[in-house]
């Protein structure tokens, strides 16, 4: 796949050193498809997609990228890119159709085949336990509002750790817990579609409890485990200088940036959230939540511009200033915010940082020659990896970068209307077409590995 890279030449001074880990990321519901195959149970997103008006164009994950049947082709694409690691998620309802009880052997075997193919290709597998597809059977019992879910999640973690821990050492408990709780239980705009402040606070606390329980289980059953969680952290700026917008931005940032990493690392909720979370706590909870982890997983795309609103949080997404460029999905492009976020995480948490999602949506089209020329994505990736290297040069302990995403995929409530992949997917035929950004990324990885100057990371 590596080519000359007609756009965006790679300069040595813009790259981390040769020990840096380059990867790509995906998630189960967004690419696997096969939602009714081999004993898989429904997830909350299967249910949500069936509700009229919830997902753009009535799209669903039934087929998605058909990765369940085409994983070998996708691993070959990764090998061609030269990536060192692949972060993917396990589908909880695929391996435990009812969320608990006995495992589903066909589903478990699928991940055996995927992991073995990755290792044979020289690619390190990184497993995320939860990327939003809660088994519907558990949601019927209260889902993340039910405190018992911490035990259910621990049992699920044990199943995964014991099955794959002989070959996989990198595990993340959750992907973007701030997003699936806030959108799923606060705003009601993602599965399971609830908008209730008490439900939101219960879900936040029970996810935190589940994180701690899973860390303990994985430590006990995976020799040499390297564990973390993946947080979405983004600066929250007020849309205007009005007192209402300023207060809304501060309030939103507490939920978005601090509801999970702060208790997980420091054993307490921030002062702004402590009173709201107190009714759902029991003695010993905070010690259970604050378990030792080995690294900080970061997802970052852009800053947020926040304005006051009448919703339950009193805050919602506003518009960036007119002079700030935006992606096709409307997200502002501000590389400096990425640099500053990395430096802030380094100061606050003192852990090695892996950027496990960064990338951009674009209105990608196949040209007459059968190619996908995505110059805007290349420019975005250049700017953001450049900002990351600025943070590394300033002392941030950043050890890896994973592009979101390997493939165009099901983008939650946006359905298939947004393309984030560096590989184009023709959904009608399932044909994969590496975009120009895939070639750029492959060249970037190759150039980084050729470097032999002293490491800038401590």
N, C-alpha and C positions, 0 to 999 in steps of 0.2 A: 504493500500500500504506500510505502514511503515514496515520495516523488520530489520533484524539484521545488514544489511549492511556489506557484506563480505569484502569490500575494503574501506579503508580510514576511520578509526575510527575518531569520532568527540570528540575533547578535549575542555573542558570548557574554558580554557584560550585562545582558538582560536576564540571564538564566541562573538558577540555583546550581549548586555543585553536583557532581556525579552521583553522590549517595542519596539524592533526593528521590522520593517515591512519586511517580506519575501514574495516574489511574483514570478509570471511568466508573460511573455509577449508574444504577438503574433501581427499580423496585418491582416487586412481584406483581401486584395488581396492574401496574402500568404497562407491563410488557408480556406477561406470560400467556394470557388467554387461557384456553382449555378450562374454563370455569366450571364445566359440568363433566370433566373427564376424570377417570380413575379415582373416584370416591371423594373428590374435593367437595367440601361443604360451602354454603353461601357465606360471604362476608357482608359487613354492613354496606360496603360499596356496591355489591350486587343489588342489594335491596334499594339503595339510594338511586341507582341508575334506573330502576324500574318505576320510580315515582315521576310522574309527568312534570316536566318543567324544571327538574333539578339540574340536569346536565345539558349543556349546549348541544343542539341538534339531536337530542335523544340518544347520544352516544353511550356506549357501555364497554366493559372490559372483556366481553365474551371471547373475542379473538385477539384483540390488541395487536401485538407484534408476533403472535404465535411462537413466542420464545420457548414455550414448553416443548414444542416439536422441533424447533429450529435452533436450539441452543448451540449445537456443534458449529453451525455456520457463524453464529455470533461470537463464539470463542475464537474462531479463525480470524474474524475481523479484528478482534482485540489483539491477537498475536501479530497480525499485520501492522497494526498501529505501533506496536512495541511497548505497550503499557506494562507496568510492573505489577499492577494490582487491579482487581475488580471488586467493587462494593455492590452487593446485591442483597435483597431481603428474602427471608423465608416467608412463604404464605402460611400463616398460622392455620387457616381452614383447610389448606391442602394436606398438611401433616397431621392435623387434629381436626377432623371435620366438624366436631361438636365443641371444639375448644378445649376439651379435657378428655380424660379416659385413655383408651388405647390408641396408639399411633396408626396412621394410614400408610401401609407399606408401599403402595405405588407412589404416593406423594413423597415419602422419605427417599425412595430410590431415585426419583428424579434429581434431587439435590446431590445424591451420591454421584450420579453420572456427570452432573455439571461440575462439581468440585474436582473430580478425577480428570475431566477434560481440561480444566483450568491449570491444574498442576502439571499435566503432561505438556501444556503449552508454555510453561514457565511463568505463569501468572498467579500471584498470591490471592487467594480468596479472602474477602472481608465480608462477614455475615452481619447483617442488621436483623435483629429479631422482629422488630415491629415497624413497618412502614404503612400504617393506617388501616390495614385490612383485618379488622377484628372479626372473629367468627360471629355470624349472626346468632348462633345458638347462645353465645355468651351475652350478646347485647339483649337478648330476650330475658336474661336474668339480671339486667341492670347495667351490663357493660362496665365502663369505667366509673360509673356512679356507685358500683357495688364494691365495698371494701374487700370482699372475698377475691376480687380479681388479682390481688397481689399474689395469692397462693396459686391461682390458676396460671398466672404468668410465670411464676417460678417453676412450676411443673413443666410448662412448655419449654422454658429455657433449659431445664435438665434434659429433656428429650433431645433437643437440638445439640446441646453440648456433648452429651454422651455419644450421639450418633456420628457427629462430624469432628469432634475435638481431637481425634487422632491425626487429622489432616489440616484443620483450620485452627488458628490461634488468635486471630483478630475478630473480636465480637463487639458490636454496639448493641445496647439495649433498645434504644428508641431513636427514630428519626423525627426531628422537628416536633417535639411534644407541644411546644407553644402553639403551633399551627393547628394540629388536629384537635386540641382541646378548645382553643379559642373559636375556631371556625365551626367545629362540630357540636359544641355545647354552649357557646356564648352567642355567636352570630347566627347559627343555624344554617350556614351556607355550605357546609360539607357534611358528610355522613357522621353521625346519625341524624343530623338536622334538628338539633335541640337548641333553643334559645332561652336559657334560664340561668341566672347568676349563681344560684345554689348548686345547680348541676355542674356548672363550670368549675366552681371551687372544689366540689367533691372529686371531679375528674382529675384536676391538677394534683391533688394530694394523693390520690390512689395511683396515678401514674408514677409519681415520685416514690411511693412505697414499693411499687412493682420494680422500678429500676434497682433499688437497693437489694430487694430479694433476689433478682436475677443475677446481680453482680456476685452475691454470695454463692449462689448455685454454680455459676460458671467457674469461679475460683476453685471450688471443690472438685469439679468433675473434668476440667480441662487443664492438663499439665502444661505450664508455660503460657497460660492465657494472657493476652494483652487486651484490656477491656476499656471501654469508654461509652459515651453517649454522643449523639449528634444534635447539636443545637443550632437553630437559626438565630443569629444575632445581627441586628442591623440598627444603625443610629435612627432615632425617631425625632425628626425635626417638626416644629410647629409649622403649619401651612402659612400662618400669618403671625403678626406680633400681638394679636389680641390676647387678653388674659385667658379667655376660654380655650383658644387653640393651644396656648402654651401649657395650660394645666392638662388638657387632653393628651398632648404629646408625652408629658411626664407619666401620666397614668397608663397610657398604652405601653410605654417602654417597660414598666414594671411587669406587666403580663408577658410581653413579647420576649424581653431579654433576660429577665431575672426569676421568673416563677419556677424554673427548673434548675439551671446551673447553680444558682445561689444556694438553695437548700441542699443540693446534691454535693456541693463542695464545702459549704460552711456550716451545715447542720441547723439552719434556721431560715425562715422566710424573711424577706426584706421588711423593714418597719412599715412600709406602705401596704404590704400584703398580710402582715402577721395577724391582724385582727380578723380579717375576712377568712383566713384559713384556720383559725383556732378551733371553731366548732367541730372540725372534722379530724382533729388530732387526738391520739391516745398516747399515754406514757410510753416512751421508748421509740416513738415513730421517727423522730428526727435523727436519732443515732442510726436507725435502720436505713434511712434514706442516704445518709452521708457516708457511703462506703468508698473506700479508696479506688480510684481509677488510674489508668496509665497514660491517658492522653485525652485531649479535648477535640471532639469532632465539630467542625464548623461548616454550616451552609450559609452562604452569603451571595446575594445578587445585587442589592441596591439599598440605599437608605429609604426610610418611609417619611412621607410628609403627612402629618396628622392634623385633623381638625375636630372641633367639638361636634357632638351628635347627640341625638335623643335616645340612642340605643342603650342597652344595659351597662355598657362600659363608659358611656358618655364620650366616646371617641371613635373615629372611623378614618379611613384612608382619604387624604386630600390630594391635591395636585402639586407637583413640583413647580418651581419657578419656570417661567416661560423659556429661559435660556438654558435649561438643563435638558439634554437629549434623552430620548426614551426608546425602549425596545418596542417590538410589535405588540407586546402584551401590555405596554404602557408603563413599564417599570423604568425609573430614572437610571441613567448611566453615570455613576460617580465613582471612579476608581479610587479616589482619595479616601472615600469612606471605608473601602475595603482595607486599605493600608492601616487606617486608624483603628479599625475594629480588631485587626490582628495584634496590633501593639497593645490595645486595651486588654484583650484576653490574656496576653502574655503577662502583663502587669498584675492583673487580678487573680489569675488562677495558677500561674507558675507551672503549667503543664506543657509538654510537647503538643503542638497543634497540627492536625491534619485537616486540610480543606477538603471536605468530602462532597460538596456540591458547589459548583460555580459555572455559570454559562448563561446563555440568552436564547429566548425565543426569536424566531425570524419567519418572515413570509417566504419560505424557500420554495423554489420552482425548478423543475427539470428543464434545461434549455434544449435547443434543437439538436445539440450534439450528445445529449444524454447525460450531461453533467449538472451538478448543483453548485453554482457559484455564490457562496455566502460570504461576501466580503465584509458585511457588517458584523457577522459573528467573529470572523478573524480579528477585526479591529477591536472588538470587545475583549476577546481572549488575550490579545496582546496587551491591552491597557490594564486588564486586571492581573495578569501574571506579572506585568511590570510593577504594579502597585504592591503585589505580594513580595517581590524581590526587594523593593524599597523597605518594607517592614522587616525582612530578614536582615538586610544590611544595617538596620537600626537596632537589631538585637532580638527580634521576635524569633522564638524557637519553632519555626514552621518546617515540618519535615515531609509534607506530601501535599499533592494537589490532584483532585479528581474532577474531571469535567462532568457536568450534568448536561446532556446525557449521552450515553453511547448511541442510543436509537431515538428517533422520533417516537412518541408514545402517547398513551392516554393521559391527558393532563387534567385529571380530576374534573371539576365542574366545567372546565373549558373543553372537555372532550378531546377531539382530535383537531381542534381548530388552531392549536399552537404547536409549533415544531421546535423542540429544544435539542434534537440530536445532532451529532456530528456525522451520523449516518442517516440518510434519508430512507424512509420506509414508504413504499407504495402499498397502501393498505389493501388495495384491490387484488394485488398479486403477491404481496409479501416480499417483493423484491427489495433488496438492500442496495443502496447506492452511496458509497462514501462521498461526502461533500468535500469541497475544497478545504474546509476547516479541519477535516480529518487528516488530510495530507499535511496541513500546517502543523497540527498537533504532533503527528508522527515525526516530522522534522525537528520540532522543538524538543521532543524526548530524546531523539538521537543526538542532537547537539549538546544537550545537558549531560548526557552520559559520556561524551568525549572529553568533557572538561576535567582538568586535573589540578586546578588551583586549590589552595587551602579552603576548607569548609568555613562558611560564614556563620554556621549555626553552632550554638554552644551545646 
